[in-house]
Amino acid sequence: MTDEEVVAAAEALGEELAAAKESSSEFAFTTMVMQCNEAIGDETGVDYGSVCGDADDGCC
């Protein structure tokens, strides 16, 4: 995968998450984000929970 493909995929995911946030309950959206982070972590080896930390600073 090229860098451009990775960026395009990340942008598409961001757009889908923004749309889902508008149409989902807070619980359902949070659950979905956690599942996405876990799947991304499984593929990349990056633990987004530890990268972003516990502070609600809008990082993730």
C-alpha distance matrix in Angstrom:
0.0 3.8 6.7 8.1 6.1 6.7 10.2 10.8 10.3 12.5 15.0 15.3 16.0 18.5 20.2 20.6 22.0 24.4 25.7 26.1 28.0 30.4 31.2 31.2 33.8 33.0 33.0 30.6 28.2 28.3 27.9 24.8 23.2 24.2 22.5 19.3 19.5 20.2 17.4 14.9 16.9 16.8 13.0 12.7 16.3 17.3 20.6 20.7 24.4 25.3 23.2 25.0 28.3 31.2 32.3 31.8 30.6 28.1 25.2 23.5
3.8 0.0 3.8 5.3 5.1 6.4 8.7 9.9 10.7 12.4 14.3 15.4 16.6 18.4 20.1 21.2 22.6 24.4 26.0 26.9 28.5 30.7 31.9 32.3 34.8 33.9 34.2 32.1 29.3 29.5 29.5 26.4 24.5 25.7 24.5 21.0 21.0 22.3 19.8 16.8 18.8 19.3 15.6 14.6 18.1 18.4 21.8 21.6 25.3 26.0 23.4 25.1 28.6 31.6 32.3 31.7 30.1 27.7 24.7 23.5
6.7 3.8 0.0 3.8 5.4 5.1 6.2 8.6 9.9 10.5 12.3 14.2 15.3 16.4 18.4 20.0 20.9 22.5 24.5 25.6 26.7 29.0 30.5 30.9 33.2 32.0 32.6 30.8 27.7 27.7 28.2 25.3 22.9 24.3 23.6 20.0 19.6 21.4 19.4 16.0 17.8 19.1 15.8 14.1 17.3 16.9 20.2 19.5 23.2 23.8 20.8 22.3 25.9 29.0 29.4 28.8 26.9 24.6 21.6 20.8
8.1 5.3 3.8 0.0 3.8 5.4 5.1 6.1 8.6 9.8 10.5 12.2 14.2 15.2 16.5 18.3 19.8 21.0 22.7 24.2 25.6 27.4 29.0 29.8 32.4 31.5 32.4 30.4 27.3 27.8 28.4 25.2 23.1 25.0 24.3 20.5 20.6 22.8 20.5 17.4 19.8 21.1 17.8 16.6 20.1 19.5 22.4 21.2 24.9 25.8 22.9 23.8 27.5 30.3 30.4 29.4 27.5 24.8 22.2 21.3
6.1 5.1 5.4 3.8 0.0 3.8 5.4 5.0 6.1 8.5 9.8 10.4 12.2 14.1 15.3 16.4 18.2 19.9 21.2 22.3 24.1 26.1 27.2 27.8 30.6 29.9 30.6 28.2 25.4 26.0 26.2 22.9 21.2 23.0 21.8 18.1 18.7 20.6 17.9 15.2 18.0 18.8 15.4 14.9 18.6 18.4 21.3 20.3 23.9 25.3 22.7 23.6 27.3 29.9 30.4 29.3 27.8 24.9 22.4 20.9
6.7 6.4 5.1 5.4 3.8 0.0 3.8 5.5 5.1 6.1 8.6 9.9 10.5 12.2 14.3 15.3 16.3 18.3 20.1 20.8 22.3 24.6 25.9 26.1 28.5 27.5 28.0 26.0 23.0 23.3 23.5 20.4 18.4 19.9 19.1 15.4 15.5 17.4 15.1 12.0 14.6 15.9 12.7 11.7 15.3 14.8 17.6 16.6 20.2 21.5 18.9 20.0 23.6 26.3 26.9 26.0 24.6 21.9 19.1 17.6
10.2 8.7 6.2 5.1 5.4 3.8 0.0 3.8 5.4 5.0 6.1 8.6 9.8 10.4 12.3 14.2 15.2 16.4 18.5 19.8 20.8 22.9 24.6 25.2 27.6 26.5 27.5 25.7 22.4 22.8 23.7 20.6 18.3 20.3 20.0 16.2 16.2 18.8 17.0 13.9 16.4 18.3 15.5 14.3 17.5 16.2 18.6 16.9 20.4 21.7 18.8 19.3 23.0 25.6 25.7 24.5 22.7 19.8 17.4 16.3
10.8 9.9 8.6 6.1 5.0 5.5 3.8 0.0 3.8 5.5 5.1 6.1 8.6 9.8 10.6 12.3 14.2 15.3 16.7 18.3 19.9 21.6 23.0 23.9 26.8 26.2 27.3 25.1 22.0 23.0 23.6 20.3 18.5 21.0 20.2 16.4 17.3 19.9 17.7 15.0 18.2 19.7 16.8 16.4 19.8 18.8 21.0 19.2 22.5 24.3 21.6 21.8 25.5 27.7 27.8 26.2 24.6 21.4 19.4 17.9
10.3 10.7 9.9 8.6 6.1 5.1 5.4 3.8 0.0 3.8 5.4 5.1 6.1 8.6 9.9 10.5 12.2 14.2 15.4 16.3 18.2 20.2 21.3 21.8 24.5 24.0 24.7 22.3 19.4 20.3 20.6 17.1 15.6 17.9 16.8 13.0 14.2 16.5 14.0 11.7 15.1 16.4 13.7 13.8 17.3 16.5 18.5 16.9 20.1 22.2 20.0 20.2 23.7 25.9 26.4 24.8 23.8 20.6 18.5 16.4
12.5 12.4 10.5 9.8 8.5 6.1 5.0 5.5 3.8 0.0 3.8 5.4 5.1 6.1 8.7 9.9 10.4 12.2 14.3 15.1 16.2 18.6 20.1 20.4 22.7 21.7 22.6 20.7 17.5 18.0 18.7 15.6 13.4 15.7 15.4 11.6 12.1 15.0 13.3 10.6 13.7 15.7 13.6 13.0 16.1 14.5 16.1 14.0 17.2 19.2 16.8 16.7 20.3 22.4 22.7 21.2 20.0 16.9 14.8 12.8
15.0 14.3 12.3 10.5 9.8 8.6 6.1 5.1 5.4 3.8 0.0 3.8 5.4 5.0 6.2 8.7 9.8 10.5 12.5 14.2 15.2 17.0 18.8 19.7 22.4 21.6 23.0 21.1 17.7 18.8 20.0 16.8 14.8 17.7 17.7 14.0 14.9 18.0 16.5 14.1 17.2 19.4 17.4 16.8 19.8 18.0 19.3 16.7 19.6 21.8 19.2 18.5 22.2 24.0 23.8 21.8 20.3 16.9 15.4 13.8
15.3 15.4 14.2 12.2 10.4 9.9 8.6 6.1 5.1 5.4 3.8 0.0 3.8 5.4 5.1 6.2 8.6 9.9 10.7 12.3 14.2 15.8 16.9 18.0 21.0 20.8 22.1 19.6 16.6 18.2 19.0 15.5 14.3 17.3 16.6 13.1 15.0 17.7 15.8 14.1 17.6 19.2 17.2 17.5 20.7 19.3 20.4 18.1 20.8 23.4 21.2 20.6 24.0 25.5 25.6 23.4 22.5 18.9 17.7 15.5
16.0 16.6 15.3 14.2 12.2 10.5 9.8 8.6 6.1 5.1 5.4 3.8 0.0 3.8 5.4 5.1 6.1 8.5 9.9 10.3 12.1 14.4 15.4 15.7 18.4 18.0 18.8 16.5 13.5 14.8 15.4 11.9 10.6 13.5 12.9 9.4 11.3 14.2 12.5 11.1 14.6 16.3 14.9 15.4 18.1 16.6 17.3 14.9 17.4 20.2 18.5 17.7 20.9 22.3 22.7 20.6 20.1 16.6 15.4 12.6
18.5 18.4 16.4 15.2 14.1 12.2 10.4 9.8 8.6 6.1 5.0 5.4 3.8 0.0 3.8 5.5 5.1 6.1 8.6 9.8 10.4 12.6 14.5 15.0 17.5 16.6 18.1 16.3 12.8 14.0 15.6 12.6 10.6 13.9 14.3 11.0 12.2 15.6 14.8 13.1 16.1 18.5 17.4 17.2 19.6 17.4 17.7 14.8 16.9 19.6 17.6 16.2 19.5 20.7 20.5 18.1 17.3 13.6 12.8 10.5
20.2 20.1 18.4 16.5 15.3 14.3 12.3 10.6 9.9 8.7 6.2 5.1 5.4 3.8 0.0 3.8 5.4 5.1 6.3 8.6 9.9 11.0 12.8 14.2 17.2 17.1 18.9 16.8 13.6 15.6 17.1 14.0 12.8 16.4 16.5 13.5 15.4 18.6 17.5 16.2 19.4 21.5 20.3 20.5 23.1 21.1 21.4 18.4 20.4 23.3 21.3 19.7 22.9 23.8 23.4 20.7 19.9 16.1 15.9 13.8
20.6 21.2 20.0 18.3 16.4 15.3 14.2 12.3 10.5 9.9 8.7 6.2 5.1 5.5 3.8 0.0 3.8 5.5 5.2 6.1 8.6 10.1 10.8 11.8 15.0 15.4 16.7 14.1 11.3 13.8 14.6 11.2 11.0 14.5 14.0 11.5 14.1 16.8 15.5 15.0 18.4 20.0 19.1 20.0 22.4 20.8 20.9 18.2 19.9 23.1 21.7 20.2 23.1 23.7 23.8 21.2 21.0 17.3 17.2 14.4
22.0 22.6 20.9 19.8 18.2 16.3 15.2 14.2 12.2 10.4 9.8 8.6 6.1 5.1 5.4 3.8 0.0 3.8 5.4 4.9 6.0 8.7 9.9 10.0 12.6 12.2 13.7 11.6 8.2 10.3 11.7 8.7 7.9 11.6 11.9 9.7 11.8 14.8 14.4 13.9 16.8 18.9 18.6 19.2 21.1 19.1 18.5 15.6 16.8 20.2 19.0 17.2 19.8 20.1 20.2 17.5 17.7 14.1 14.1 11.1
24.4 24.4 22.5 21.0 19.9 18.3 16.4 15.3 14.2 12.2 10.5 9.9 8.5 6.1 5.1 5.5 3.8 0.0 3.8 5.4 5.1 6.5 9.0 10.1 12.6 12.3 14.7 13.1 9.7 12.0 14.2 11.7 10.7 14.5 15.4 13.3 15.0 18.2 18.1 17.3 20.1 22.4 22.1 22.2 24.2 21.8 21.2 17.9 19.0 22.1 20.7 18.4 21.0 21.1 20.5 17.4 17.1 13.4 14.3 12.0
25.7 26.0 24.5 22.7 21.2 20.1 18.5 16.7 15.4 14.3 12.5 10.7 9.9 8.6 6.3 5.2 5.4 3.8 0.0 3.8 5.4 5.3 6.6 8.7 12.0 12.8 15.1 12.9 10.2 13.3 15.0 12.3 12.5 16.2 16.4 14.7 17.1 19.9 19.4 19.1 22.2 24.0 23.7 24.4 26.5 24.5 23.9 20.8 21.8 25.2 24.0 21.8 24.3 24.2 23.8 20.6 20.7 17.0 18.0 15.5
26.1 26.9 25.6 24.2 22.3 20.8 19.8 18.3 16.3 15.1 14.2 12.3 10.3 9.8 8.6 6.1 4.9 5.4 3.8 0.0 3.8 5.4 5.2 5.8 9.1 10.1 11.8 9.2 6.9 10.3 11.5 9.0 9.9 13.4 13.5 12.4 15.1 17.5 17.2 17.6 20.5 22.1 22.3 23.3 25.1 23.2 22.2 19.4 20.0 23.5 22.9 20.7 22.8 22.5 22.6 19.5 20.3 16.8 17.7 14.8
28.0 28.5 26.7 25.6 24.1 22.3 20.8 19.9 18.2 16.2 15.2 14.2 12.1 10.4 9.9 8.6 6.0 5.1 5.4 3.8 0.0 3.8 5.5 5.4 7.5 7.5 10.1 8.7 5.8 8.7 11.1 9.6 9.6 13.1 14.2 13.4 15.2 18.0 18.5 18.6 21.0 23.1 23.6 24.1 25.5 23.2 21.8 18.6 18.8 22.2 21.6 18.9 20.8 20.0 19.7 16.4 17.3 14.0 15.5 12.9
30.4 30.7 29.0 27.4 26.1 24.6 22.9 21.6 20.2 18.6 17.0 15.8 14.4 12.6 11.0 10.1 8.7 6.5 5.3 5.4 3.8 0.0 3.8 5.9 8.3 9.4 12.4 11.1 9.0 12.2 14.4 13.0 13.4 16.8 17.8 16.9 19.0 21.7 22.0 22.1 24.6 26.7 27.0 27.5 29.1 26.8 25.5 22.3 22.4 25.8 25.1 22.3 24.1 23.2 22.5 19.0 19.7 16.4 18.3 16.2
31.2 31.9 30.5 29.0 27.2 25.9 24.6 23.0 21.3 20.1 18.8 16.9 15.4 14.5 12.8 10.8 9.9 9.0 6.6 5.2 5.5 3.8 0.0 3.8 7.1 9.5 11.7 9.7 8.8 12.4 13.8 12.4 13.8 17.0 17.3 17.0 19.6 21.8 21.8 22.5 25.2 26.7 27.2 28.3 29.9 27.9 26.6 23.7 23.7 27.3 26.9 24.4 26.0 25.0 24.8 21.5 22.5 19.4 21.1 18.5
31.2 32.3 30.9 29.8 27.8 26.1 25.2 23.9 21.8 20.4 19.7 18.0 15.7 15.0 14.2 11.8 10.0 10.1 8.7 5.8 5.4 5.9 3.8 0.0 3.8 6.4 8.0 6.0 5.8 9.3 10.4 9.7 11.5 14.2 14.8 15.1 17.5 19.4 19.9 21.0 23.2 24.8 25.7 26.9 28.0 26.1 24.4 21.7 21.3 24.9 25.0 22.5 23.8 22.5 22.7 19.6 21.2 18.3 19.9 17.1
33.8 34.8 33.2 32.4 30.6 28.5 27.6 26.8 24.5 22.7 22.4 21.0 18.4 17.5 17.2 15.0 12.6 12.6 12.0 9.1 7.5 8.3 7.1 3.8 0.0 3.8 5.4 5.2 6.1 8.5 9.9 10.6 12.2 14.2 15.4 16.4 18.2 19.9 21.1 22.3 24.1 25.7 27.1 28.1 28.8 26.8 24.5 21.9 20.8 24.4 24.9 22.2 22.8 21.0 21.2 18.2 20.4 18.0 20.0 17.4
33.0 33.9 32.0 31.5 29.9 27.5 26.5 26.2 24.0 21.7 21.6 20.8 18.0 16.6 17.1 15.4 12.2 12.3 12.8 10.1 7.5 9.4 9.5 6.4 3.8 0.0 3.8 5.6 5.2 6.0 8.5 9.9 10.5 12.2 14.2 15.2 16.3 18.2 19.9 20.8 22.2 24.2 25.8 26.4 26.8 24.4 22.0 19.2 17.8 21.2 21.8 18.9 19.3 17.3 17.5 14.5 16.9 14.9 16.9 14.5
33.0 34.2 32.6 32.4 30.6 28.0 27.5 27.3 24.7 22.6 23.0 22.1 18.8 18.1 18.9 16.7 13.7 14.7 15.1 11.8 10.1 12.4 11.7 8.0 5.4 3.8 0.0 3.8 5.5 5.2 6.1 8.6 10.0 10.6 12.3 14.2 15.3 16.5 18.4 19.9 20.9 22.5 24.5 25.5 25.6 23.6 20.9 18.6 16.9 20.4 21.6 19.0 19.1 17.1 18.1 15.7 18.5 16.8 18.2 15.5
30.6 32.1 30.8 30.4 28.2 26.0 25.7 25.1 22.3 20.7 21.1 19.6 16.5 16.3 16.8 14.1 11.6 13.1 12.9 9.2 8.7 11.1 9.7 6.0 5.2 5.6 3.8 0.0 3.8 5.5 5.1 6.2 8.7 10.0 10.6 12.3 14.3 15.4 16.5 18.3 19.8 21.1 22.7 24.1 24.6 23.0 20.7 18.6 17.6 21.3 22.1 20.0 20.7 19.2 20.3 17.9 20.2 18.0 19.0 15.8
28.2 29.3 27.7 27.3 25.4 23.0 22.4 22.0 19.4 17.5 17.7 16.6 13.5 12.8 13.6 11.3 8.2 9.7 10.2 6.9 5.8 9.0 8.8 5.8 6.1 5.2 5.5 3.8 0.0 3.8 5.4 5.1 6.2 8.6 9.8 10.4 12.2 14.2 15.2 16.3 18.1 19.8 21.1 22.0 22.8 20.8 18.8 16.2 15.6 19.3 19.6 17.3 18.4 17.4 18.1 15.5 17.3 14.7 15.7 12.5
28.3 29.5 27.7 27.8 26.0 23.3 22.8 23.0 20.3 18.0 18.8 18.2 14.8 14.0 15.6 13.8 10.3 12.0 13.3 10.3 8.7 12.2 12.4 9.3 8.5 6.0 5.2 5.5 3.8 0.0 3.8 5.4 5.1 6.2 8.6 9.8 10.5 12.3 14.2 15.2 16.2 18.3 20.0 20.7 20.9 18.6 16.2 13.7 12.4 16.1 16.8 14.5 15.2 13.9 15.0 12.8 15.2 13.1 13.8 10.7
27.9 29.5 28.2 28.4 26.2 23.5 23.7 23.6 20.6 18.7 20.0 19.0 15.4 15.6 17.1 14.6 11.7 14.2 15.0 11.5 11.1 14.4 13.8 10.4 9.9 8.5 6.1 5.1 5.4 3.8 0.0 3.8 5.5 5.1 6.2 8.7 9.9 10.6 12.4 14.2 15.2 16.5 18.6 19.8 19.9 18.4 15.9 14.1 13.0 16.7 17.9 16.2 16.8 15.8 17.6 15.9 18.4 16.4 16.6 13.1
24.8 26.4 25.3 25.2 22.9 20.4 20.6 20.3 17.1 15.6 16.8 15.5 11.9 12.6 14.0 11.2 8.7 11.7 12.3 9.0 9.6 13.0 12.4 9.7 10.6 9.9 8.6 6.2 5.1 5.4 3.8 0.0 3.8 5.4 5.1 6.1 8.6 9.8 10.5 12.2 14.0 15.2 16.6 18.1 18.8 17.4 15.7 13.8 13.6 17.4 18.0 16.5 17.9 17.6 19.1 17.2 19.0 16.5 16.3 12.6
23.2 24.5 22.9 23.1 21.2 18.4 18.3 18.5 15.6 13.4 14.8 14.3 10.6 10.6 12.8 11.0 7.9 10.7 12.5 9.9 9.6 13.4 13.8 11.5 12.2 10.5 10.0 8.7 6.2 5.1 5.5 3.8 0.0 3.8 5.4 5.0 6.1 8.5 9.8 10.3 12.0 14.0 15.3 16.0 16.7 14.7 12.9 10.5 10.6 14.3 14.4 12.9 14.6 14.7 16.0 14.3 15.7 13.1 12.6 8.8
24.2 25.7 24.3 25.0 23.0 19.9 20.3 21.0 17.9 15.7 17.7 17.3 13.5 13.9 16.4 14.5 11.6 14.5 16.2 13.4 13.1 16.8 17.0 14.2 14.2 12.2 10.6 10.0 8.6 6.2 5.1 5.4 3.8 0.0 3.8 5.4 5.1 6.2 8.6 9.8 10.3 12.2 14.3 15.1 15.0 13.2 10.8 9.2 8.5 12.2 13.3 12.2 13.2 13.2 15.4 14.5 16.4 14.6 13.6 10.1
22.5 24.5 23.6 24.3 21.8 19.1 20.0 20.2 16.8 15.4 17.7 16.6 12.9 14.3 16.5 14.0 11.9 15.4 16.4 13.5 14.2 17.8 17.3 14.8 15.4 14.2 12.3 10.6 9.8 8.6 6.2 5.1 5.4 3.8 0.0 3.8 5.4 5.1 6.2 8.6 9.7 10.5 12.5 14.1 14.5 13.6 11.9 11.0 11.2 14.7 15.7 15.2 16.5 16.8 19.1 18.2 19.9 17.8 16.6 12.9
19.3 21.0 20.0 20.5 18.1 15.4 16.2 16.4 13.0 11.6 14.0 13.1 9.4 11.0 13.5 11.5 9.7 13.3 14.7 12.4 13.4 16.9 17.0 15.1 16.4 15.2 14.2 12.3 10.4 9.8 8.7 6.1 5.0 5.4 3.8 0.0 3.8 5.4 5.1 6.0 8.4 9.8 10.7 12.0 13.2 12.0 11.2 9.8 11.1 14.5 14.5 14.2 16.3 17.3 19.1 18.0 19.0 16.5 14.9 11.2
19.5 21.0 19.6 20.6 18.7 15.5 16.2 17.3 14.2 12.1 14.9 15.0 11.3 12.2 15.4 14.1 11.8 15.0 17.1 15.1 15.2 19.0 19.6 17.5 18.2 16.3 15.3 14.3 12.2 10.5 9.9 8.6 6.1 5.1 5.4 3.8 0.0 3.8 5.5 5.1 5.9 8.5 9.9 10.2 10.6 8.8 7.5 6.1 7.6 10.8 10.9 11.0 13.0 14.4 16.5 15.9 16.9 14.9 12.7 9.4
20.2 22.3 21.4 22.8 20.6 17.4 18.8 19.9 16.5 15.0 18.0 17.7 14.2 15.6 18.6 16.8 14.8 18.2 19.9 17.5 18.0 21.7 21.8 19.4 19.9 18.2 16.5 15.4 14.2 12.3 10.6 9.8 8.5 6.2 5.1 5.4 3.8 0.0 3.8 5.5 5.0 6.1 8.7 9.9 9.6 9.0 7.5 7.9 8.8 11.5 12.6 13.3 14.7 15.9 18.6 18.5 19.8 18.2 16.1 12.9
17.4 19.8 19.4 20.5 17.9 15.1 17.0 17.7 14.0 13.3 16.5 15.8 12.5 14.8 17.5 15.5 14.4 18.1 19.4 17.2 18.5 22.0 21.8 19.9 21.1 19.9 18.4 16.5 15.2 14.2 12.4 10.5 9.8 8.6 6.2 5.1 5.5 3.8 0.0 3.8 5.4 5.0 6.4 8.7 9.7 10.0 9.9 10.3 12.1 14.6 15.0 16.0 17.8 19.4 21.8 21.4 22.3 20.3 18.0 14.7
14.9 16.8 16.0 17.4 15.2 12.0 13.9 15.0 11.7 10.6 14.1 14.1 11.1 13.1 16.2 15.0 13.9 17.3 19.1 17.6 18.6 22.1 22.5 21.0 22.3 20.8 19.9 18.3 16.3 15.2 14.2 12.2 10.3 9.8 8.6 6.0 5.1 5.5 3.8 0.0 3.8 5.4 5.2 6.0 7.8 7.4 8.3 8.4 11.1 13.3 12.7 14.0 16.5 18.6 20.6 20.3 20.6 18.5 15.8 12.9
16.9 18.8 17.8 19.8 18.0 14.6 16.4 18.2 15.1 13.7 17.2 17.6 14.6 16.1 19.4 18.4 16.8 20.1 22.2 20.5 21.0 24.6 25.2 23.2 24.1 22.2 20.9 19.8 18.1 16.2 15.2 14.0 12.0 10.3 9.7 8.4 5.9 5.0 5.4 3.8 0.0 3.8 5.4 5.1 4.9 4.7 5.3 6.9 9.3 10.8 10.9 12.8 14.7 17.1 19.5 19.9 20.5 19.0 16.1 13.5
16.8 19.3 19.1 21.1 18.8 15.9 18.3 19.7 16.4 15.7 19.4 19.2 16.3 18.5 21.5 20.0 18.9 22.4 24.0 22.1 23.1 26.7 26.7 24.8 25.7 24.2 22.5 21.1 19.8 18.3 16.5 15.2 14.0 12.2 10.5 9.8 8.5 6.1 5.0 5.4 3.8 0.0 3.8 5.8 5.6 7.6 8.4 10.6 12.6 13.9 14.5 16.5 18.1 20.3 23.0 23.4 24.1 22.6 19.8 17.0
13.0 15.6 15.8 17.8 15.4 12.7 15.5 16.8 13.7 13.6 17.4 17.2 14.9 17.4 20.3 19.1 18.6 22.1 23.7 22.3 23.6 27.0 27.2 25.7 27.1 25.8 24.5 22.7 21.1 20.0 18.6 16.6 15.3 14.3 12.5 10.7 9.9 8.7 6.4 5.2 5.4 3.8 0.0 3.8 6.0 8.2 10.3 11.9 14.7 15.9 15.6 17.7 19.9 22.4 24.7 24.9 25.1 23.3 20.3 17.7
12.7 14.6 14.1 16.6 14.9 11.7 14.3 16.4 13.8 13.0 16.8 17.5 15.4 17.2 20.5 20.0 19.2 22.2 24.4 23.3 24.1 27.5 28.3 26.9 28.1 26.4 25.5 24.1 22.0 20.7 19.8 18.1 16.0 15.1 14.1 12.0 10.2 9.9 8.7 6.0 5.1 5.8 3.8 0.0 3.8 5.4 8.6 10.2 13.4 13.9 13.0 15.6 18.0 20.9 22.9 23.4 23.2 21.7 18.3 16.3
16.3 18.1 17.3 20.1 18.6 15.3 17.5 19.8 17.3 16.1 19.8 20.7 18.1 19.6 23.1 22.4 21.1 24.2 26.5 25.1 25.5 29.1 29.9 28.0 28.8 26.8 25.6 24.6 22.8 20.9 19.9 18.8 16.7 15.0 14.5 13.2 10.6 9.6 9.7 7.8 4.9 5.6 6.0 3.8 0.0 3.8 6.5 9.3 11.9 11.8 11.6 14.6 16.3 19.3 21.7 22.7 22.9 21.9 18.5 16.7
17.3 18.4 16.9 19.5 18.4 14.8 16.2 18.8 16.5 14.5 18.0 19.3 16.6 17.4 21.1 20.8 19.1 21.8 24.5 23.2 23.2 26.8 27.9 26.1 26.8 24.4 23.6 23.0 20.8 18.6 18.4 17.4 14.7 13.2 13.6 12.0 8.8 9.0 10.0 7.4 4.7 7.6 8.2 5.4 3.8 0.0 3.8 5.9 8.9 8.7 7.9 10.9 12.9 16.0 18.2 19.2 19.1 18.2 14.8 13.2
20.6 21.8 20.2 22.4 21.3 17.6 18.6 21.0 18.5 16.1 19.3 20.4 17.3 17.7 21.4 20.9 18.5 21.2 23.9 22.2 21.8 25.5 26.6 24.4 24.5 22.0 20.9 20.7 18.8 16.2 15.9 15.7 12.9 10.8 11.9 11.2 7.5 7.5 9.9 8.3 5.3 8.4 10.3 8.6 6.5 3.8 0.0 3.8 5.5 5.6 6.3 8.8 10.1 12.8 15.4 16.6 17.1 16.6 13.5 11.8
20.7 21.6 19.5 21.2 20.3 16.6 16.9 19.2 16.9 14.0 16.7 18.1 14.9 14.8 18.4 18.2 15.6 17.9 20.8 19.4 18.6 22.3 23.7 21.7 21.9 19.2 18.6 18.6 16.2 13.7 14.1 13.8 10.5 9.2 11.0 9.8 6.1 7.9 10.3 8.4 6.9 10.6 11.9 10.2 9.3 5.9 3.8 0.0 3.8 5.4 4.8 6.0 8.2 10.8 12.9 13.5 13.8 12.9 9.9 8.0
24.4 25.3 23.2 24.9 23.9 20.2 20.4 22.5 20.1 17.2 19.6 20.8 17.4 16.9 20.4 19.9 16.8 19.0 21.8 20.0 18.8 22.4 23.7 21.3 20.8 17.8 16.9 17.6 15.6 12.4 13.0 13.6 10.6 8.5 11.2 11.1 7.6 8.8 12.1 11.1 9.3 12.6 14.7 13.4 11.9 8.9 5.5 3.8 0.0 3.8 5.5 5.5 5.9 7.7 10.5 11.5 12.8 12.6 10.2 8.5
25.3 26.0 23.8 25.8 25.3 21.5 21.7 24.3 22.2 19.2 21.8 23.4 20.2 19.6 23.3 23.1 20.2 22.1 25.2 23.5 22.2 25.8 27.3 24.9 24.4 21.2 20.4 21.3 19.3 16.1 16.7 17.4 14.3 12.2 14.7 14.5 10.8 11.5 14.6 13.3 10.8 13.9 15.9 13.9 11.8 8.7 5.6 5.4 3.8 0.0 3.8 5.5 5.0 7.9 10.7 12.7 13.5 14.1 11.4 10.8
23.2 23.4 20.8 22.9 22.7 18.9 18.8 21.6 20.0 16.8 19.2 21.2 18.5 17.6 21.3 21.7 19.0 20.7 24.0 22.9 21.6 25.1 26.9 25.0 24.9 21.8 21.6 22.1 19.6 16.8 17.9 18.0 14.4 13.3 15.7 14.5 10.9 12.6 15.0 12.7 10.9 14.5 15.6 13.0 11.6 7.9 6.3 4.8 5.5 3.8 0.0 3.8 5.7 9.3 10.9 12.4 12.2 12.4 9.1 9.1
25.0 25.1 22.3 23.8 23.6 20.0 19.3 21.8 20.2 16.7 18.5 20.6 17.7 16.2 19.7 20.2 17.2 18.4 21.8 20.7 18.9 22.3 24.4 22.5 22.2 18.9 19.0 20.0 17.3 14.5 16.2 16.5 12.9 12.2 15.2 14.2 11.0 13.3 16.0 14.0 12.8 16.5 17.7 15.6 14.6 10.9 8.8 6.0 5.5 5.5 3.8 0.0 3.8 6.8 7.6 8.7 8.5 8.8 6.0 6.4
28.3 28.6 25.9 27.5 27.3 23.6 23.0 25.5 23.7 20.3 22.2 24.0 20.9 19.5 22.9 23.1 19.8 21.0 24.3 22.8 20.8 24.1 26.0 23.8 22.8 19.3 19.1 20.7 18.4 15.2 16.8 17.9 14.6 13.2 16.5 16.3 13.0 14.7 17.8 16.5 14.7 18.1 19.9 18.0 16.3 12.9 10.1 8.2 5.9 5.0 5.7 3.8 0.0 3.8 5.7 8.2 9.1 10.6 8.7 9.2
31.2 31.6 29.0 30.3 29.9 26.3 25.6 27.7 25.9 22.4 24.0 25.5 22.3 20.7 23.8 23.7 20.1 21.1 24.2 22.5 20.0 23.2 25.0 22.5 21.0 17.3 17.1 19.2 17.4 13.9 15.8 17.6 14.7 13.2 16.8 17.3 14.4 15.9 19.4 18.6 17.1 20.3 22.4 20.9 19.3 16.0 12.8 10.8 7.7 7.9 9.3 6.8 3.8 0.0 3.8 6.4 8.7 10.6 10.0 10.3
32.3 32.3 29.4 30.4 30.4 26.9 25.7 27.8 26.4 22.7 23.8 25.6 22.7 20.5 23.4 23.8 20.2 20.5 23.8 22.6 19.7 22.5 24.8 22.7 21.2 17.5 18.1 20.3 18.1 15.0 17.6 19.1 16.0 15.4 19.1 19.1 16.5 18.6 21.8 20.6 19.5 23.0 24.7 22.9 21.7 18.2 15.4 12.9 10.5 10.7 10.9 7.6 5.7 3.8 0.0 3.8 5.6 8.4 8.7 10.2
31.8 31.7 28.8 29.4 29.3 26.0 24.5 26.2 24.8 21.2 21.8 23.4 20.6 18.1 20.7 21.2 17.5 17.4 20.6 19.5 16.4 19.0 21.5 19.6 18.2 14.5 15.7 17.9 15.5 12.8 15.9 17.2 14.3 14.5 18.2 18.0 15.9 18.5 21.4 20.3 19.9 23.4 24.9 23.4 22.7 19.2 16.6 13.5 11.5 12.7 12.4 8.7 8.2 6.4 3.8 0.0 3.8 5.6 7.4 8.5
30.6 30.1 26.9 27.5 27.8 24.6 22.7 24.6 23.8 20.0 20.3 22.5 20.1 17.3 19.9 21.0 17.7 17.1 20.7 20.3 17.3 19.7 22.5 21.2 20.4 16.9 18.5 20.2 17.3 15.2 18.4 19.0 15.7 16.4 19.9 19.0 16.9 19.8 22.3 20.6 20.5 24.1 25.1 23.2 22.9 19.1 17.1 13.8 12.8 13.5 12.2 8.5 9.1 8.7 5.6 3.8 0.0 3.8 5.5 8.1
28.1 27.7 24.6 24.8 24.9 21.9 19.8 21.4 20.6 16.9 16.9 18.9 16.6 13.6 16.1 17.3 14.1 13.4 17.0 16.8 14.0 16.4 19.4 18.3 18.0 14.9 16.8 18.0 14.7 13.1 16.4 16.5 13.1 14.6 17.8 16.5 14.9 18.2 20.3 18.5 19.0 22.6 23.3 21.7 21.9 18.2 16.6 12.9 12.6 14.1 12.4 8.8 10.6 10.6 8.4 5.6 3.8 0.0 3.8 5.6
25.2 24.7 21.6 22.2 22.4 19.1 17.4 19.4 18.5 14.8 15.4 17.7 15.4 12.8 15.9 17.2 14.1 14.3 18.0 17.7 15.5 18.3 21.1 19.9 20.0 16.9 18.2 19.0 15.7 13.8 16.6 16.3 12.6 13.6 16.6 14.9 12.7 16.1 18.0 15.8 16.1 19.8 20.3 18.3 18.5 14.8 13.5 9.9 10.2 11.4 9.1 6.0 8.7 10.0 8.7 7.4 5.5 3.8 0.0 3.8
23.5 23.5 20.8 21.3 20.9 17.6 16.3 17.9 16.4 12.8 13.8 15.5 12.6 10.5 13.8 14.4 11.1 12.0 15.5 14.8 12.9 16.2 18.5 17.1 17.4 14.5 15.5 15.8 12.5 10.7 13.1 12.6 8.8 10.1 12.9 11.2 9.4 12.9 14.7 12.9 13.5 17.0 17.7 16.3 16.7 13.2 11.8 8.0 8.5 10.8 9.1 6.4 9.2 10.3 10.2 8.5 8.1 5.6 3.8 0.0
